[in-house]
Amino acid sequence: MNPAPAWLNGVAGQVKQIAPVAYGGAQSVQPIIDGGGGSLTLIQLEAMAMITPAQKAQLEGGLKTLGVPQEMINGMNVNTIQGTYKGAGDQLTGKAAALEGTAVQLGDREVDTEQTGAGFTPMIGVNISPNEDWNIGIKYEHKTNMTLTNNTKVDDMGLFPDKAKVASDVPGILGIGIGYKGLKWLEAQFSYTQFFNKRVGWGGNTRDMAVWKSVDPTQIRRREIENNGYEAGLGFQFNLSESFAVSLGGLYGDLGVADSYQSDFSYSNPSTTIGAGIMWKISDHLKLDAGVSNTFYQDQTVTFADPDVPNYNDVYGKTTLTFAAGLSYSIF
């Protein structure tokens, strides 16, 4: 496995070594042209003793290196031979420059930036406990208008200008939770969260900006939301004794984003999370809680346009494994 820039620069170096050979071939026949032999072929020149057999072989060998077949060489006059050599030299020089330019484009890019900002979120909530067995909580968080400011040290991509401001609003959120503990050995919780993210502007697609910013800014898509997102979860705690319990739960979430939202800079896929945990009351004052969860994100295929190559697909997916543990001590 070689990095693309290193491979391209290596090939460019090889091409650069051949170009001087082509230019040298063009220069070597100039005295013949100056002497009036430009219309003669190499066979005629040898027959007239204007070149030696070794010189003829050398000129033919150079042309063959450039891919010219012997049958064509036999019919080429010196003017055509010089033009072929010079044209090949120019073409090789151009190819080497193109390879080196592509190597630069495919080289590493560094970005060192920090985005900071603050927002104010009005919240309202209510908690209802109709009896000792049931508890219901409802909370609404209003949309948070927030602007982030770039603090950029390095930006090889040209996407994060220093001191530039970026809209990063947080959508309104409605959360509902229901808890039940009517059985001594079982507790259950259900939660539902609605994200009103269709009302929020998320800016342009970062991949599109990287590709089209200097070519055709009209091709930059806005990061759109197809449907308001949501999460739904269900959890159970099994009280095996007064001092020990185990829990099990699951969560499904989908933020409802459109393809135009996704890029390898930031993406959001529907996901399913499964978790389990334990509670151990070590003493009257000391308690241990520990848990593990795994989030499985559904693969998403996104099509991108590019000015230099045909449309191509990116596939985004990941898995997140989380461990957590904590000790709590009560002094009362």
Secondary structure, DSSP 4 states (H G I P E B T S, - for coil): ---HHHHHHHHHHHHHHHHHHHHHHHHHTHHHHHTT-TT-BHHHHHHTTSS-HHHHHHHHHHHHHTT--HHHHHH-BHHHHHHHHHHHHHHHHHHHHHHHHHHHHTS---EEEEEE------EEEEEE-SSSSEEEEEEEE--B--EEEEEEEEETTS-S-TT-EEE--B-EEEEEEEEEEEETTEEEEEEEEEEEGGGS---B-HHHHHHHTTT-GGGPPB--BSS-EEEEEEEEEEE-SSSEEEEEEEEEEE--B-GGG-BTTB----EEEEEEEEEEE-SSSEEEEEEEEEEEEPPEEEEE--SSS--EEEEE--EEEEEEEEEEE---
